[in-house]
Amino acid sequence: MPKLADLLVPAPLRKTPKPGEAGVPKTPAPQDLKTSPPERPTDLGRFGEKALEAPMESVAWIDQRMAASGFLTGMLFRKVPKGTNWFYTLGSATLFAFIVQAVTGVFLAMFYTPSTTQAYSSIAHINNDVFLGQFVHGMHKWGASVMVILIFLHMGRTFFFGAYKYPRELNWVIGVVLLILTMTMAFTGYLLPFDQRSYWASIVGININGTGPIVGPYLSDFLRAGPEVGATTLSRFYAIHMLLVPGAIIALIGAHLYLVVKLGTTAPPWTKADKPRIAEPTTLLDAGVAGNGYHPNGTGTIAGVQIDGHGGDGTATA
Amino acid sequence: MKPSEKQAYLEEYELLKKKGKPFFPYAVMKDSVMALIVVGVIIAMSILLGAEQGPKADPTTTTYVPRPEWYFFFLFEVLRVIKPPELVPLATIGIPTICMVLLLLLPFYDRGPERRPERRPLATTAGILTILAMGYLTYAGAVAGSPTEIDMKVAPQYKAGSEVVAGSGCLACHKLGENGNNGPGPELTHIGARIPRAAILRSIEIGPSIMPSFRELPKEKLNELADFLSSLH
């Protein structure tokens, strides 16, 4: 009985168990040798046949124009190296926390008013009157802490596994910028509820910036947007929190993920590749597929000759 | 890394990849489980901890002790520990900026081919020390700035009064030993030697000049407060 996960892999990429391994008979079972009965033609009529083809045709229509299927299959079925473990889920977990923040943030923005006179009461309205308001507000508030923790864990994993080294230096730099932007989000979002806590914490934060050398006073003037924290500060923080930084984060996450797919994720530093044994048909097939047709950079689709060592279905895969 | 080492890494990586499994569904399965855990934790925190509002922001208040969110405690603590004014810019912007630049440029000065943490003693030690330092500063920031504690020796019978001082925001305007801001209010470190207990109590209740009145405090707390302050000689 094959595992569900194994069934989801397309046939050319599937690792064929070697004869003699558990669950695989050494000789083909007799029923496998019989040819399957020809499919009974179904009587759907012309309209029915057209309807069945419609989804495939619309996908093909889109792909003719976008030519994205090669990249998508390459991305989806690219191989992750041997030894990949749960530490490697921290990056996607951070991304997921960001998505939670984005979705809950959109709903909060529907009810929030960034003015000094109404901010507090609009949050009170969200908390007390809006359906599931406090729940969504709570998810956004605690989601921020979860995202900060996850991004630090993800960075720790990258650091201790030496994953920032060649050829992934640029992706580390993008990641550090994403960390700074995440902290900016945490700082600017904190003022928005406009209660005592957020108000005074923001004053402390702005004053801390102001004590910095050279650019410090300019930075705090920019953040404060006036002689004291007030209406213009709130709308400025709101714009930074809602438009500027999320846009930058989304763009940089795109670049970060592009590099992840392009360069591949690292293997744990302790994992060693055994030297390949030559002339084993199954590994040759694996090697051919992984190295060429399904590689995301799309090079060399005809560079490797596909060797089908199974004597089975005889499909070419490149 | 020398070009030969780069080449060796890429070859080794290619082999590891051949031995690996497709991203979908194997890695996707793990990522999905992790995503479910993340959203589960966020939902649980939202339900258990809620998102209660504090009192409305009031720029005129003088009794509120400002505290940042927990993930900025380490910065807050660096600022609190480094007191001399000429060093403050270094503490607030200097140290974080230097750390950020060091972090950003990490792959450009750590160029060795070795990736195993136990064979990179310098990097691993630096990393662990950074984590310990940030953990300690976060903890210290969480505890030290706590509005219900004052960092000084207090006799047990005056403990309650010192907590009222801390919790009522007196330190926003008064200096008390190593705690609190020096001004606009007078220093309280030796207040008991200068002013008798009754006068202290009256000042707290009336709120002379710009000081707010603390008449709303319970009688018992006012007495504890006066006991503590008049004990400061």
Contacts between the chains, C-beta under 8 A, distances in Angstrom:
chain1	res1	chain2	res2	distance
A	5	B	25	4.9
A	5	B	26	6.1
A	5	B	29	6.1
A	8	B	24	6.9
A	8	B	25	4.3
A	9	B	22	5.5
A	9	B	24	7.7
A	9	B	25	7.0
A	13	B	22	5.5
A	15	B	21	7.8
A	75	B	23	7.3
A	76	B	22	7.7
A	76	B	23	6.3
A	76	B	24	4.4
A	77	B	22	4.6
A	77	B	23	6.6
A	77	B	24	6.0
A	78	B	22	7.0
A	78	B	23	5.2
A	79	B	17	4.8
A	79	B	18	6.9
A	79	B	20	4.4
A	79	B	21	6.6
A	79	B	22	5.9
A	79	B	23	7.2
A	80	B	17	7.5
A	80	B	20	5.0
A	80	B	21	6.5
A	80	B	22	7.5
A	80	B	23	5.3
A	80	B	26	7.1
A	80	B	27	5.0
A	81	B	13	6.7
A	81	B	16	3.8
A	81	B	17	4.9
A	81	B	19	7.2
A	81	B	20	4.5
A	82	B	16	5.0
A	82	B	17	7.9
A	82	B	19	3.9
A	82	B	20	4.8
A	83	B	16	7.2
A	83	B	20	8.0
A	84	B	20	6.7
A	84	B	21	7.9
A	84	B	27	6.4
A	86	B	30	6.4
A	86	B	34	7.4
A	88	B	27	7.2
A	88	B	30	7.5
A	89	B	30	5.1
A	89	B	31	5.2
A	89	B	33	7.7
A	89	B	34	3.9
A	90	B	34	7.8
A	92	B	31	4.2
A	92	B	34	6.7
A	92	B	35	6.9
A	93	B	31	7.6
A	93	B	34	4.7
A	93	B	35	6.5
A	93	B	37	7.7
A	93	B	38	5.1
A	96	B	34	7.6
A	96	B	35	4.3
A	96	B	38	5.3
A	96	B	39	7.0
A	97	B	38	5.6
A	97	B	42	7.3
A	100	B	38	7.4
A	100	B	39	6.1
A	100	B	42	5.9
A	116	B	57	7.8
A	120	B	53	7.3
A	120	B	56	4.7
A	120	B	57	6.8
A	123	B	53	5.9
A	124	B	53	6.1
A	127	B	51	6.5
A	127	B	52	7.8
A	127	B	53	6.3
A	134	B	50	6.2
A	134	B	51	5.6
A	135	B	46	5.6
A	135	B	47	7.0
A	136	B	46	7.9
A	137	B	46	8.0
A	137	B	51	4.2
A	138	B	45	7.1
A	138	B	46	3.1
A	138	B	47	7.2
A	138	B	49	6.7
A	138	B	50	5.4
A	138	B	51	4.1
A	139	B	42	5.3
A	139	B	43	6.5
A	139	B	46	4.4
A	140	B	51	7.8
A	141	B	46	7.5
A	141	B	51	4.8
A	142	B	42	5.7
A	142	B	45	3.8
A	142	B	46	5.6
A	142	B	49	6.3
A	143	B	42	4.8
A	145	B	45	7.8
A	145	B	69	8.0
A	145	B	70	7.2
A	145	B	71	7.0
A	146	B	38	6.5
A	146	B	41	6.2
A	146	B	42	5.5
A	146	B	45	7.4
A	148	B	71	4.8
A	150	B	38	7.2
A	156	B	127	7.4
A	156	B	131	7.2
A	159	B	106	7.7
A	159	B	123	7.6
A	159	B	127	5.4
A	160	B	117	4.8
A	160	B	124	6.7
A	160	B	127	6.2
A	161	B	115	6.7
A	161	B	117	7.4
A	162	B	114	7.0
A	162	B	115	3.2
A	162	B	116	7.2
A	162	B	117	7.3
A	162	B	120	6.7
A	162	B	123	7.8
A	163	B	115	7.6
A	164	B	106	6.0
A	164	B	107	4.7
A	164	B	110	7.8
A	165	B	1	7.3
A	165	B	107	6.3
A	165	B	110	7.4
A	165	B	111	7.4
A	165	B	112	7.7
A	165	B	113	7.4
A	165	B	115	6.3
A	166	B	1	5.1
A	166	B	6	5.5
A	166	B	9	6.6
A	166	B	107	7.8
A	166	B	111	7.7
A	166	B	113	7.9
A	167	B	6	7.5
A	167	B	10	7.5
A	168	B	107	7.6
A	169	B	107	3.6
A	169	B	108	6.8
A	172	B	106	6.4
A	172	B	107	5.1
A	173	B	104	5.9
A	173	B	107	7.3
A	176	B	100	7.4
A	176	B	103	5.3
A	176	B	104	4.7
A	176	B	106	8.0
A	177	B	104	7.6
A	180	B	100	6.7
A	183	B	71	7.4
A	186	B	69	6.5
A	186	B	71	6.2
A	186	B	72	7.7
A	187	B	72	7.3
A	190	B	68	7.7
A	190	B	69	5.6
A	193	B	53	6.4
A	194	B	56	7.2
A	194	B	57	4.8
A	195	B	53	5.3
A	195	B	54	3.8
A	195	B	55	6.2
A	195	B	56	6.1
A	195	B	57	5.8
A	196	B	54	5.0
A	196	B	55	4.9
A	196	B	56	7.2
A	196	B	57	5.7
A	196	B	58	6.5
A	196	B	61	7.0
A	196	B	64	5.2
A	197	B	54	4.6
A	197	B	67	7.1
A	198	B	54	7.8
A	198	B	57	7.0
A	199	B	57	3.5
A	199	B	58	7.7
A	199	B	59	7.3
A	200	B	57	8.0
A	200	B	64	5.3
A	200	B	65	7.9
A	200	B	66	3.4
A	200	B	67	7.6
A	201	B	66	5.8
A	201	B	67	6.2
A	201	B	68	4.7
A	201	B	69	6.6
A	203	B	66	6.3
A	204	B	66	4.6
A	204	B	67	7.8
A	204	B	68	5.9
A	204	B	76	7.3
A	205	B	68	6.4
A	205	B	72	7.2
A	208	B	75	6.8
A	208	B	79	6.2
A	208	B	92	4.8
A	208	B	93	7.8
A	209	B	92	7.6
A	209	B	93	7.2
A	211	B	88	5.2
A	211	B	89	5.3
A	211	B	92	4.7
A	211	B	93	6.9
A	212	B	89	5.8
A	212	B	92	5.8
A	212	B	93	2.8
A	212	B	94	7.5
A	212	B	97	7.7
A	213	B	89	4.8
A	213	B	90	8.0
A	213	B	93	6.1
A	213	B	94	6.7
A	216	B	89	6.7
A	216	B	92	7.7
A	216	B	93	5.6
A	228	B	59	7.1
A	229	B	59	7.2
A	230	B	59	7.8
A	264	B	13	6.9
A	264	B	17	6.2
A	266	B	13	7.7
A	266	B	115	7.7
A	267	B	13	7.2
A	267	B	16	4.5
A	267	B	20	7.8
A	269	B	115	3.8
A	269	B	116	4.3
A	269	B	117	7.0
A	270	B	116	6.3
A	271	B	16	6.2
A	272	B	12	8.0
A	273	B	12	5.6
A	273	B	15	3.5
A	273	B	16	4.7
A	273	B	18	8.0
A	273	B	19	6.2
A	274	B	15	7.9
A	274	B	19	7.6
A	275	B	15	7.8
A	276	B	15	6.5
A	276	B	18	7.4
A	283	B	18	7.4
A	286	B	18	6.0
A	287	B	18	5.4
A	290	B	17	6.3
A	290	B	18	5.4
A	291	B	14	7.6
A	291	B	18	7.6
